[in-house]
Amino acid sequence: MKLKFKIEGLDCANCANELESSIAKLEEVVSASISFMTQRMVIETNTEDQAALIEKIENLIKKEEPDVTITLK
């Protein structure tokens, strides 16, 4: 299942790459892709508990990039 998000507050492409790498390491995430240019994030997951995964991703983002917010599309 793919989850698509609008991502706001990223300062640079390097920040996007680092965040993408951290999110991809979560056990529920099959793949993660963040585009700095389009301000979009796509997460592929096999988990049924989307709410828990989204909360986990939001917590990780707050820790690494406190000014970044995500909105499910």
PLY file of the C-alpha trace (Angstrom):
ply
format ascii 1.0
element vertex 73
property float x
property float y
property float z
element edge 72
property int vertex1
property int vertex2
end_header
0.00 0.00 0.00
1.29 3.47 -0.86
0.74 6.49 1.33
1.25 9.91 -0.24
2.05 13.04 1.73
2.67 16.71 1.15
5.83 17.62 3.06
6.56 21.20 4.08
9.47 22.94 5.76
12.38 21.08 4.20
15.44 23.33 3.94
17.46 21.44 1.35
17.73 18.33 -0.79
20.31 16.86 1.58
17.82 17.15 4.46
15.26 15.33 2.30
17.76 12.54 1.54
18.68 12.07 5.20
15.03 12.02 6.26
14.16 9.57 3.47
16.93 7.25 4.63
15.76 7.35 8.26
12.12 6.68 7.34
13.13 3.79 5.05
14.78 2.08 8.05
11.47 1.76 9.93
10.42 -1.90 9.98
6.91 -1.17 8.64
8.29 0.73 5.63
9.03 -1.18 2.43
10.29 1.95 0.65
10.33 5.71 1.13
10.78 8.49 -1.38
10.97 12.22 -0.67
11.17 14.79 -3.43
12.57 18.12 -2.26
11.57 19.79 -5.54
7.90 18.79 -5.46
7.59 18.68 -1.64
6.07 15.18 -1.81
6.73 11.99 0.11
5.59 8.49 -0.85
5.79 5.63 1.62
5.18 2.03 0.63
4.13 -0.21 3.50
2.60 -3.60 4.21
1.19 -2.64 7.60
-2.56 -2.43 8.19
-2.17 0.06 11.04
-1.64 3.23 9.02
-2.35 5.54 11.96
0.45 4.00 14.05
2.88 4.20 11.14
2.02 7.83 10.42
2.52 8.69 14.09
5.89 6.92 14.08
6.94 8.84 10.95
5.79 12.16 12.43
7.77 11.51 15.62
10.89 10.64 13.62
10.50 13.82 11.54
10.06 15.99 14.67
13.26 14.52 16.08
15.37 15.00 12.92
13.75 18.02 11.25
11.57 19.88 13.81
10.28 22.47 11.29
9.00 19.87 8.83
5.31 18.92 8.68
3.50 16.26 6.67
-0.09 16.04 5.46
-1.66 12.86 4.12
-2.97 13.34 0.58
0 1
1 2
2 3
3 4
4 5
5 6
6 7
7 8
8 9
9 10
10 11
11 12
12 13
13 14
14 15
15 16
16 17
17 18
18 19
19 20
20 21
21 22
22 23
23 24
24 25
25 26
26 27
27 28
28 29
29 30
30 31
31 32
32 33
33 34
34 35
35 36
36 37
37 38
38 39
39 40
40 41
41 42
42 43
43 44
44 45
45 46
46 47
47 48
48 49
49 50
50 51
51 52
52 53
53 54
54 55
55 56
56 57
57 58
58 59
59 60
60 61
61 62
62 63
63 64
64 65
65 66
66 67
67 68
68 69
69 70
70 71
71 72
